[in-house]
Amino acid sequence: MSDFFNVYREHLPEWWPRLMDAARVTAEISSLGFVLALVLAAGLVAMHRSRFAALQVAARTVVEFLRAVPLLALLLALYFGLPAVGLTLSGYWAGVLGLGLQGAAYVAEVFRSGLDSIHRGQREAGLAAGMSPFQVFTAVVLPQALRVMLPPLVNCYVSLLKDSSLCALIATDELMLAARAMSSEYFLPLHIFVLVGLIYFAIAFPLSMFSRLLGRRLSRGRRALGTT
Amino acid sequence: MMLDALPSILTALLAGAVTAAQVAFGAALIAFGLGLALALVNVFTSVAVLRLAIAAYIEWMRNVPALAHLFLLYFGLASVGVRFSPKAAAIIGLGLVGAAVLCDVFSAGMRALHVGQREAALAVGLTPMQALRCVVLPQMLRLTLPSIGNYASQLIKDTSIASAIAAPEIMFYARSLVTSTFQTPLIYASAIALYASIVFPVSWMFNRLERRLGVGR
């Protein structure tokens, strides 16, 4: 057992800087992907809630489609397939785009159920009080929906963070690719993958706990307000 | 013509779909069995250490990417002499991750049932085992059906990750076809369509089952 840790004592000084550089890329692509997912999802939800049936159907089709496709297939298609139609993306940006598209489907569900959780009377009361539909949305509906949506949104981010490991397969220099490269360099795959697992865990676990805490907090406030 | 290659592409991808189905079934079996066992211990034990150990297992499995688990099992364990075939590693890896997911689902499902259900079953003379089998589990399964459905479609998509450890499933064939035929967009489009044509019926089936069993009433 002590042999196991001696390997870390010996190699960690060389491994750590490389892994931290790679972890930064992991954080970047998952964060950029998440931002893209938020924007796309907002668009999808706006379409879904529009008056035009065609837009509603289109939004639902896109969401259902993106939910049914594995991220890996999406990433490979974006990275290797798009050049055939004249659009070449680096692994980094293909990764961000893939994560954004996949994330959009999940975030759209969160947005939709969050907005649905606000009683219709809230909106009607706002309109009756003379607010514009935009004011009603930003001042009445959204603040209340946000507290419902925040915990699952954090979970979406954690999912994207984990999913970003697949970008290794389209040659993005993120954690998992660094781990693969290092494990064939040092022939210590067990040590390296355990370490990389711990790095992912060190980022994802606090976020998951935060999401749970947030959920408990916000639902407690909700009950106290008597809105349910 | 480009589409001439389509039949041979589809044949290869369907061969991959068979492996994907085997991986999915194997992993689902482990996930369901182990997940249920852990959930039962989790809910009924009064030993705090056991609950802590299960919580640690769940958090580790759910906060580390599945790809890392597969690499650990396939490359990591091979370096200390424990060798799995790619397919076996994929089944075990996805199964262990799934067990953590389903343990969470089942635990929440059982806790959502009223304690009185079990007490009443015991009061009318059922043994604890009968109470579990005839009263608690059926209701718990009905209650958690939507989550099980989500897990099932997630699992089907996650089998694609097995290609990273060279298990010959859909994406594995897709990638090797690309290097031999260069019909890149056609191949990946077919692979995506194939996944969608597996995932849609499965989630449709679960939706139907939910409606039939009146979940969410």
HADDOCK unambig.tbl for C-alpha pairs under 7 A between the chains (distance, minus, plus):
assign (segid A and resid 68 and name CA) (segid B and resid 195 and name CA) 6.92 0.50 0.50
assign (segid A and resid 68 and name CA) (segid B and resid 196 and name CA) 5.14 0.50 0.50
assign (segid A and resid 68 and name CA) (segid B and resid 199 and name CA) 5.72 0.50 0.50
assign (segid A and resid 68 and name CA) (segid B and resid 200 and name CA) 6.78 0.50 0.50
assign (segid A and resid 69 and name CA) (segid B and resid 157 and name CA) 6.68 0.50 0.50
assign (segid A and resid 69 and name CA) (segid B and resid 192 and name CA) 6.02 0.50 0.50
assign (segid A and resid 69 and name CA) (segid B and resid 195 and name CA) 6.09 0.50 0.50
assign (segid A and resid 69 and name CA) (segid B and resid 196 and name CA) 5.87 0.50 0.50
assign (segid A and resid 70 and name CA) (segid B and resid 157 and name CA) 4.67 0.50 0.50
assign (segid A and resid 70 and name CA) (segid B and resid 158 and name CA) 6.76 0.50 0.50
assign (segid A and resid 70 and name CA) (segid B and resid 160 and name CA) 6.84 0.50 0.50
assign (segid A and resid 72 and name CA) (segid B and resid 160 and name CA) 6.67 0.50 0.50
assign (segid A and resid 73 and name CA) (segid B and resid 171 and name CA) 6.91 0.50 0.50
assign (segid A and resid 73 and name CA) (segid B and resid 188 and name CA) 6.81 0.50 0.50
assign (segid A and resid 73 and name CA) (segid B and resid 192 and name CA) 6.22 0.50 0.50
assign (segid A and resid 77 and name CA) (segid B and resid 185 and name CA) 6.77 0.50 0.50
assign (segid A and resid 77 and name CA) (segid B and resid 188 and name CA) 5.49 0.50 0.50
assign (segid A and resid 80 and name CA) (segid B and resid 184 and name CA) 6.73 0.50 0.50
assign (segid A and resid 81 and name CA) (segid B and resid 184 and name CA) 5.36 0.50 0.50
assign (segid A and resid 81 and name CA) (segid B and resid 185 and name CA) 4.59 0.50 0.50
assign (segid A and resid 84 and name CA) (segid B and resid 185 and name CA) 6.90 0.50 0.50
assign (segid A and resid 162 and name CA) (segid B and resid 64 and name CA) 6.43 0.50 0.50
assign (segid A and resid 162 and name CA) (segid B and resid 65 and name CA) 4.56 0.50 0.50
assign (segid A and resid 163 and name CA) (segid B and resid 65 and name CA) 6.62 0.50 0.50
assign (segid A and resid 165 and name CA) (segid B and resid 65 and name CA) 6.73 0.50 0.50
assign (segid A and resid 165 and name CA) (segid B and resid 67 and name CA) 6.87 0.50 0.50
assign (segid A and resid 189 and name CA) (segid B and resid 75 and name CA) 6.01 0.50 0.50
assign (segid A and resid 189 and name CA) (segid B and resid 76 and name CA) 4.74 0.50 0.50
assign (segid A and resid 189 and name CA) (segid B and resid 79 and name CA) 6.84 0.50 0.50
assign (segid A and resid 190 and name CA) (segid B and resid 72 and name CA) 6.19 0.50 0.50
assign (segid A and resid 190 and name CA) (segid B and resid 76 and name CA) 3.69 0.50 0.50
assign (segid A and resid 190 and name CA) (segid B and resid 77 and name CA) 6.36 0.50 0.50
assign (segid A and resid 190 and name CA) (segid B and resid 79 and name CA) 6.78 0.50 0.50
assign (segid A and resid 193 and name CA) (segid B and resid 68 and name CA) 6.60 0.50 0.50
assign (segid A and resid 193 and name CA) (segid B and resid 71 and name CA) 6.98 0.50 0.50
assign (segid A and resid 193 and name CA) (segid B and resid 72 and name CA) 5.69 0.50 0.50
assign (segid A and resid 193 and name CA) (segid B and resid 76 and name CA) 6.83 0.50 0.50
assign (segid A and resid 197 and name CA) (segid B and resid 64 and name CA) 5.73 0.50 0.50
assign (segid A and resid 197 and name CA) (segid B and resid 68 and name CA) 6.24 0.50 0.50
assign (segid A and resid 200 and name CA) (segid B and resid 63 and name CA) 6.98 0.50 0.50
assign (segid A and resid 200 and name CA) (segid B and resid 64 and name CA) 5.61 0.50 0.50
assign (segid A and resid 201 and name CA) (segid B and resid 60 and name CA) 6.89 0.50 0.50
assign (segid A and resid 201 and name CA) (segid B and resid 63 and name CA) 5.30 0.50 0.50
assign (segid A and resid 201 and name CA) (segid B and resid 64 and name CA) 5.49 0.50 0.50
assign (segid A and resid 204 and name CA) (segid B and resid 63 and name CA) 5.39 0.50 0.50
assign (segid A and resid 205 and name CA) (segid B and resid 63 and name CA) 5.74 0.50 0.50
